[in-house]
Amino acid sequence: MRTQLHLRTALLTLVLSLCACNGPDAAATSTGSSALPTPAAASAGGNAPAPPAAAAAGATGGNAPAAAVAAPVISGTPATSVVAGAVYRFQPTVSSHGGHALTFSIQNRPSWAAFNTSTGLLAGSPGKVDVGVDSNIIISVSNRSASAALPPFSISVTEPTASPPQLHYTSNGNFAANGSFVPGAAGFNVADLGDVATLNALPAGVLGLVWLGMCNGADTAFIAAVQPFTNNAKLFGFYLMDEPDPTGQYAPLCTAAHLREESDWIHANVPGARTFIVMMNLGTPTNPTYMNTYNPQNTGIDLFGLDPYPVRPQFTGGVNYNVIGAAVSAAEAAGIPLGAIVPVFQAFGGGGYTSYTLPTVAQAQQLLATWGALVPNPVFDYAYSWGQQSGDQSLANSPDLQAVFAQHNAAH
């Protein structure tokens, strides 16, 4: 038995030795069964690599990466020059973005212009202090996965070849019973009106600012009110709202989105017309704020009036000219460029307006000088008010103040 055991052991050793020499594949061939997995196969889960069909099927499984989003396509040809005092606007066009949200950005934005990161609109009104060239402006758009940009461009701000007369506006009671434009005698050349017949009847050299007082967006009523004024050479623009309330606490809520709808509709359908509002101060006269309210970027509006009236009984000595500078600084901090600011001059007081006093001649001259130093070249200026509103005194019944404004209007 011991001899047979030794022979069997020797024979088994010889067979195993032969198998080891030919490798695992030789053993598998000799036995007709699968070999033990190689280390590489074991690390892949113990199975041989899948055939091509199986691999292809796995590539379309739920764990595969999502398909890449195509880059947006941005196009448009921006104007490369603008005359100081005019409005510049460029709106790029974007296509092939697959419905994904878009974000716009800009490099080297001109200081006199505002840029909308939601629409890509670049708009503003440079003043004479901005004469020069803004170079290497690049507008880009991104859909988070990919981005595209317009070629770099420059904008040259030039001096007017022949300086046109500055525009001067005063509101309320502009027309006599016979239809004549009364403030024209004091050098005002922008009329406060609301109908096409009055606009057409304006004397030569006088333009019309149409009062709308609407903040429901570009609805049917708004479009019906604006459409009659299209293609009218005497039209200056539209006064959308006076002190709209972005909070709804003091007046009906007026959203920036609704103002944008209105301004955009006007710009698209009444080329050349300016859009205008007077801002509501949400602070105090001496510490004003317009933050998070309205600016060119969120409304598309061209011009913003500021009305920090300095002649008030509450101030020491009855007057505080510093409120004017405070308002200008607050507006710029809120994103309103200097070229988009319209000075609103105090020319009323008393009567139902007990918090305001009609300026004296000297006070009117000083407030005009204060404004002139801060906003030297506005697109237009605004004297409030020609007509009476609440039993108050105003320009209409103050020949002395009419003379002050006539001198100012003639000099600017």
C-alpha positions as CSV (number, residue, x, y, z in Angstrom):
1,M,0.0,0.0,0.0
2,R,2.8,2.4,0.9
3,T,4.5,1.7,-2.5
4,Q,1.3,2.4,-4.5
5,L,0.7,5.6,-2.5
6,H,4.2,6.8,-3.4
7,L,3.6,6.1,-7.1
8,R,0.3,7.9,-7.1
9,T,1.8,10.8,-5.3
10,A,4.6,11.0,-7.9
11,L,2.2,10.7,-10.8
12,L,0.0,13.5,-9.4
13,T,3.1,15.7,-8.9
14,L,4.1,15.2,-12.5
15,V,0.6,16.1,-13.8
16,L,0.5,19.3,-11.7
17,S,3.9,20.2,-12.8
18,L,3.0,19.9,-16.5
19,C,-0.2,22.0,-15.9
20,A,1.9,24.8,-14.2
21,C,4.3,24.9,-17.1
22,N,1.6,25.4,-19.7
23,G,-0.3,28.0,-17.6
24,P,-3.9,28.2,-16.6
25,D,-5.2,28.3,-20.2
26,A,-3.5,25.0,-20.9
27,A,-5.2,23.5,-17.9
28,A,-8.5,24.8,-19.0
29,T,-8.0,23.3,-22.5
30,S,-7.0,20.0,-21.2
31,T,-10.0,19.8,-18.8
32,G,-12.6,21.4,-21.0
33,S,-13.7,23.7,-18.1
34,S,-13.2,27.4,-17.2
35,A,-9.9,28.2,-15.5
36,L,-9.8,30.1,-12.3
37,P,-10.1,33.9,-12.8
38,T,-6.9,35.8,-13.4
39,P,-6.1,38.7,-11.0
40,A,-7.3,41.2,-13.7
41,A,-10.6,39.4,-14.1
42,A,-11.0,39.1,-10.4
43,S,-10.5,42.9,-9.9
44,A,-13.3,43.5,-12.5
45,G,-15.8,41.5,-10.5
46,G,-14.7,37.9,-11.4
47,N,-16.2,37.9,-14.9
48,A,-14.5,38.0,-18.2
49,P,-14.8,41.3,-20.2
50,A,-18.2,41.8,-21.7
51,P,-18.5,41.3,-25.5
52,P,-18.8,44.5,-27.6
53,A,-22.6,44.3,-27.7
54,A,-22.8,44.2,-24.0
55,A,-20.3,47.0,-23.6
56,A,-22.4,49.2,-26.0
57,A,-25.5,48.4,-24.1
58,G,-23.8,49.5,-20.8
59,A,-22.8,52.8,-22.3
60,T,-26.5,53.8,-22.6
61,G,-27.4,52.9,-19.1
62,G,-28.8,55.3,-16.4
63,N,-25.4,56.1,-15.0
64,A,-24.0,57.5,-18.3
65,P,-23.1,61.2,-18.4
66,A,-25.8,63.6,-19.8
67,A,-25.5,64.9,-23.3
68,A,-23.5,68.1,-23.6
69,V,-25.5,71.4,-24.0
70,A,-24.7,73.3,-27.1
71,A,-23.0,76.6,-26.8
72,P,-25.4,79.7,-27.3
73,V,-24.9,81.7,-30.4
74,I,-24.7,85.5,-29.8
75,S,-24.9,88.0,-32.6
76,G,-25.4,91.7,-33.3
77,T,-23.5,94.7,-34.5
78,P,-23.2,97.5,-31.8
79,A,-22.9,101.1,-32.8
80,T,-19.4,102.3,-32.4
81,S,-20.1,106.0,-31.8
82,V,-22.6,108.2,-29.9
83,V,-22.9,111.9,-29.6
84,A,-22.7,113.3,-26.1
85,G,-26.2,113.9,-24.8
86,A,-27.8,111.2,-27.0
87,V,-29.0,107.8,-25.9
88,Y,-26.9,104.7,-26.8
89,R,-28.6,101.3,-26.9
90,F,-27.3,97.9,-28.0
91,Q,-29.3,94.7,-27.6
92,P,-27.5,91.5,-28.7
93,T,-29.5,88.6,-30.2
94,V,-29.0,85.0,-28.8
95,S,-30.1,81.8,-30.5
96,S,-29.6,78.0,-30.3
97,H,-29.4,77.9,-26.5
98,G,-31.8,75.0,-26.2
99,G,-34.1,76.8,-23.8
100,H,-31.5,76.9,-21.0
101,A,-31.3,80.0,-18.7
102,L,-28.9,82.6,-20.0
103,T,-26.6,85.0,-18.1
104,F,-24.9,87.9,-19.8
105,S,-21.7,89.6,-18.7
106,I,-19.6,92.5,-20.0
107,Q,-15.9,93.5,-19.8
108,N,-14.8,97.1,-19.9
109,R,-18.3,98.6,-19.5
110,P,-18.4,102.3,-20.2
111,S,-18.9,104.2,-17.0
112,W,-21.8,106.2,-18.5
113,A,-23.8,103.0,-19.5
114,A,-25.8,100.4,-17.6
115,F,-25.7,96.7,-18.5
116,N,-28.5,94.1,-18.0
117,T,-27.2,90.7,-17.1
118,S,-30.5,89.1,-17.9
119,T,-31.0,90.5,-21.4
120,G,-27.6,91.8,-22.5
121,L,-28.9,95.3,-23.1
122,L,-26.2,98.0,-22.9
123,A,-27.7,101.4,-22.7
124,G,-26.9,104.9,-21.4
125,S,-26.6,108.6,-22.2
126,P,-23.0,109.9,-22.1
127,G,-22.4,113.5,-21.2
128,K,-19.8,115.9,-22.4
129,V,-17.4,114.7,-19.6
130,D,-17.5,111.3,-21.3
131,V,-16.1,112.4,-24.6
132,G,-13.5,109.9,-25.7
133,V,-13.2,106.2,-26.6
134,D,-14.2,103.2,-24.5
135,S,-12.2,100.3,-25.9
136,N,-12.2,96.5,-25.8
137,I,-15.8,96.1,-24.7
138,I,-16.7,92.4,-24.7
139,I,-20.3,91.1,-24.2
140,S,-20.6,87.4,-23.4
141,V,-23.5,85.0,-22.8
142,S,-23.5,81.7,-20.9
143,N,-25.9,78.8,-20.4
144,R,-23.9,77.4,-17.5
145,S,-22.4,74.6,-19.7
146,A,-20.9,76.8,-22.4
147,S,-20.5,80.4,-23.4
148,A,-20.0,82.6,-26.4
149,A,-18.9,86.2,-26.9
150,L,-19.1,89.0,-29.4
151,P,-15.9,90.3,-30.9
152,P,-14.4,93.2,-28.9
153,F,-15.7,96.6,-29.9
154,S,-15.2,100.3,-29.0
155,I,-17.6,103.2,-28.5
156,S,-16.5,106.7,-29.3
157,V,-18.3,109.5,-27.6
158,T,-18.1,112.7,-29.6
159,E,-18.9,116.3,-29.1
160,P,-22.1,117.5,-30.8
161,T,-21.1,119.3,-34.0
162,A,-23.6,122.0,-33.2
163,S,-24.8,122.0,-29.7
164,P,-28.6,121.9,-29.8
165,P,-30.5,123.9,-27.2
166,Q,-30.9,122.1,-23.9
167,L,-34.4,120.9,-23.3
168,H,-36.4,122.5,-20.5
169,Y,-39.7,121.0,-19.2
170,T,-42.3,122.2,-16.8
171,S,-45.5,120.4,-15.9
172,N,-49.2,121.2,-15.4
173,G,-51.2,124.0,-16.9
174,N,-49.1,124.4,-20.0
175,F,-51.8,125.6,-22.3
176,A,-54.0,128.7,-22.4
177,A,-57.7,128.5,-23.3
178,N,-56.8,129.3,-26.9
179,G,-54.3,126.4,-27.0
180,S,-51.1,128.5,-26.9
181,F,-48.1,127.1,-25.1
182,V,-47.7,129.5,-22.2
183,P,-44.3,128.4,-20.6
184,G,-42.6,129.1,-24.0
185,A,-42.4,132.7,-22.9
186,A,-40.0,131.7,-20.1
187,G,-37.8,129.6,-22.4
188,F,-39.4,126.2,-21.8
189,N,-39.3,124.0,-24.9
190,V,-40.8,120.7,-23.8
191,A,-44.5,120.6,-23.2
192,D,-46.6,118.5,-20.8
193,L,-49.4,116.9,-22.8
194,G,-51.5,113.8,-23.3
195,D,-53.0,113.8,-26.7
196,V,-51.9,113.8,-30.3
197,A,-53.8,116.9,-31.3
198,T,-52.0,119.0,-28.8
199,L,-48.7,117.5,-29.8
200,N,-49.3,118.3,-33.5
201,A,-50.3,121.9,-32.6
202,L,-47.1,122.7,-30.7
203,P,-45.1,125.7,-32.1
204,A,-41.9,125.1,-34.0
205,G,-39.0,124.1,-31.7
206,V,-41.2,122.7,-28.9
207,L,-41.3,118.9,-28.3
208,G,-43.9,116.9,-26.3
209,L,-43.4,114.7,-23.3
210,V,-46.5,112.6,-23.1
211,W,-47.9,111.8,-19.6
212,L,-49.0,108.2,-19.2
213,G,-49.1,107.4,-15.5
214,M,-49.4,103.7,-16.2
215,C,-47.6,100.7,-14.5
216,N,-49.4,97.6,-15.5
217,G,-46.9,96.5,-18.2
218,A,-47.4,96.5,-21.9
219,D,-51.1,95.6,-21.7
220,T,-53.8,96.5,-24.2
221,A,-54.6,99.8,-22.5
222,F,-50.9,100.8,-22.5
223,I,-50.4,100.0,-26.2
224,A,-53.6,101.8,-27.1
225,A,-52.3,104.9,-25.2
226,V,-48.9,104.9,-26.9
227,Q,-49.6,103.8,-30.5
228,P,-51.2,107.1,-31.7
229,F,-47.8,108.9,-31.1
230,T,-45.7,106.7,-33.3
231,N,-43.8,108.4,-36.2
232,N,-44.4,111.9,-34.8
233,A,-41.4,114.3,-35.2
234,K,-42.6,116.5,-32.4
235,L,-42.5,113.7,-29.8
236,F,-39.7,113.7,-27.2
237,G,-40.8,110.8,-25.1
238,F,-43.2,109.4,-22.5
239,Y,-43.5,110.2,-18.8
240,L,-44.4,106.7,-17.6
241,M,-44.9,107.3,-13.8
242,D,-44.4,110.0,-11.2
243,E,-42.8,108.6,-8.1
244,P,-43.8,105.0,-8.6
245,D,-43.8,102.9,-5.4
246,P,-41.6,99.8,-5.6
247,T,-42.9,98.7,-2.1
248,G,-46.7,99.2,-2.4
249,Q,-46.7,100.9,1.0
250,Y,-47.4,104.5,-0.1
251,A,-49.1,104.0,-3.5
252,P,-50.1,101.0,-5.7
253,L,-47.2,98.7,-6.2
254,C,-45.3,99.4,-9.4
255,T,-42.8,96.7,-10.2
256,A,-39.6,97.1,-12.2
257,A,-40.7,94.3,-14.4
258,H,-43.9,96.2,-15.5
259,L,-41.9,99.4,-16.2
260,R,-39.4,97.3,-18.2
261,E,-42.3,95.9,-20.3
262,E,-43.5,99.4,-21.0
263,S,-40.1,100.9,-21.8
264,D,-39.1,98.0,-24.0
265,W,-42.4,98.2,-25.9
266,I,-41.9,101.9,-26.5
267,H,-38.3,101.4,-27.7
268,A,-39.3,98.7,-30.0
269,N,-42.3,100.5,-31.5
270,V,-41.6,104.2,-31.2
271,P,-38.0,104.5,-32.3
272,G,-36.1,107.5,-30.7
273,A,-38.7,108.1,-28.0
274,R,-37.2,108.5,-24.4
275,T,-38.8,106.9,-21.4
276,F,-38.9,108.8,-18.1
277,I,-39.9,108.5,-14.5
278,V,-39.4,110.6,-11.3
279,M,-38.0,108.5,-8.5
280,M,-39.5,108.0,-5.0
281,N,-37.1,108.6,-2.2
282,L,-37.4,105.8,0.3
283,G,-35.2,107.5,2.9
284,T,-35.3,111.0,4.4
285,P,-34.6,114.3,2.6
286,T,-31.1,114.5,4.2
287,N,-30.4,110.7,3.9
288,P,-32.1,109.6,0.7
289,T,-32.0,106.1,-0.8
290,Y,-33.1,104.6,-4.1
291,M,-31.4,101.3,-3.5
292,N,-33.2,98.2,-4.8
293,T,-35.9,100.3,-6.6
294,Y,-35.4,101.3,-10.2
295,N,-32.5,101.9,-12.5
296,P,-31.7,101.5,-16.2
297,Q,-30.6,97.9,-15.7
298,N,-33.8,96.6,-14.2
299,T,-36.3,98.8,-16.1
300,G,-34.8,99.7,-19.4
301,I,-35.9,103.3,-18.7
302,D,-33.7,106.1,-20.2
303,L,-34.1,109.0,-17.8
304,F,-34.7,109.3,-14.1
305,G,-35.9,112.5,-12.4
306,L,-34.7,113.4,-8.8
307,D,-36.8,115.9,-6.8
308,P,-34.9,116.8,-3.6
309,Y,-36.7,120.1,-2.9
310,P,-34.4,122.2,-0.7
311,V,-36.8,125.0,0.4
312,R,-38.8,123.5,3.3
313,P,-39.9,124.9,6.7
314,Q,-38.4,121.8,8.5
315,F,-34.9,122.8,7.6
316,T,-32.9,125.2,9.7
317,G,-33.3,128.6,8.1
318,G,-35.9,127.2,5.8
319,V,-33.5,125.8,3.2
320,N,-30.9,123.1,2.8
321,Y,-29.1,122.8,-0.6
322,N,-27.1,119.8,0.6
323,V,-30.2,117.5,0.0
324,I,-29.5,117.9,-3.8
325,G,-26.0,116.5,-3.7
326,A,-27.2,113.7,-1.3
327,A,-29.9,112.7,-3.8
328,V,-27.5,112.6,-6.7
329,S,-25.0,110.4,-4.8
330,A,-27.8,108.1,-3.7
331,A,-29.0,107.7,-7.3
332,E,-25.6,106.9,-8.6
333,A,-25.2,104.3,-5.7
334,A,-28.4,102.7,-6.9
335,G,-27.1,102.2,-10.4
336,I,-28.4,105.4,-12.1
337,P,-25.6,106.9,-14.1
338,L,-25.1,110.7,-14.1
339,G,-26.0,111.0,-17.7
340,A,-29.5,109.5,-17.0
341,I,-30.3,111.9,-14.1
342,V,-32.9,114.7,-14.7
343,P,-32.8,117.6,-12.2
344,V,-36.2,118.5,-10.9
345,F,-36.2,122.1,-9.7
346,Q,-38.4,123.3,-7.0
347,A,-40.8,126.0,-8.2
348,F,-43.8,125.6,-5.9
349,G,-44.8,125.8,-2.3
350,G,-47.5,126.8,0.2
351,G,-51.2,126.1,-0.1
352,G,-51.9,122.5,0.4
353,Y,-48.2,121.7,0.3
354,T,-47.5,123.0,3.8
355,S,-44.1,121.1,3.9
356,Y,-42.7,123.2,1.0
357,T,-42.1,126.9,0.5
358,L,-42.0,128.7,-2.8
359,P,-38.3,129.7,-3.3
360,T,-37.4,133.3,-3.4
361,V,-35.4,134.6,-6.3
362,A,-32.1,134.2,-4.5
363,Q,-33.0,130.7,-3.4
364,A,-34.1,129.7,-6.9
365,Q,-30.8,131.0,-8.3
366,Q,-28.8,129.0,-5.7
367,L,-30.7,125.8,-6.3
368,L,-30.1,126.1,-10.0
369,A,-26.4,126.7,-9.5
370,T,-26.2,123.8,-7.1
371,W,-27.8,121.5,-9.6
372,G,-25.6,122.8,-12.4
373,A,-22.4,121.9,-10.6
374,L,-23.6,118.4,-9.9
375,V,-25.4,117.5,-13.2
376,P,-24.0,120.0,-15.7
377,N,-25.4,118.6,-18.9
378,P,-28.7,116.8,-18.4
379,V,-30.7,115.6,-21.4
380,F,-33.4,117.9,-20.1
381,D,-34.3,119.6,-16.8
382,Y,-37.7,119.9,-15.1
383,A,-39.2,122.8,-13.2
384,Y,-42.0,121.7,-10.9
385,S,-44.4,123.3,-11.4
386,W,-45.9,125.7,-13.9
387,G,-49.5,125.3,-12.9
388,Q,-51.0,125.2,-9.5
389,Q,-51.9,121.8,-8.0
390,S,-53.3,122.4,-4.5
391,G,-53.9,126.1,-3.9
392,D,-50.1,126.5,-3.9
393,Q,-47.9,129.1,-5.5
394,S,-46.1,128.1,-8.6
395,L,-44.4,129.6,-11.7
396,A,-47.7,130.5,-13.3
397,N,-48.4,133.1,-10.6
398,S,-44.8,134.2,-9.9
399,P,-43.4,136.6,-12.5
400,D,-40.2,136.9,-10.5
401,L,-39.5,133.2,-10.7
402,Q,-40.4,133.1,-14.3
403,A,-37.6,135.6,-14.9
404,V,-35.1,133.5,-13.1
405,F,-36.0,130.4,-15.1
406,A,-36.1,132.4,-18.4
407,Q,-32.5,133.5,-17.7
408,H,-31.5,129.9,-16.9
409,N,-33.2,128.5,-20.0
410,A,-31.6,131.0,-22.3
411,A,-28.1,130.3,-21.0
412,H,-28.4,126.5,-21.3
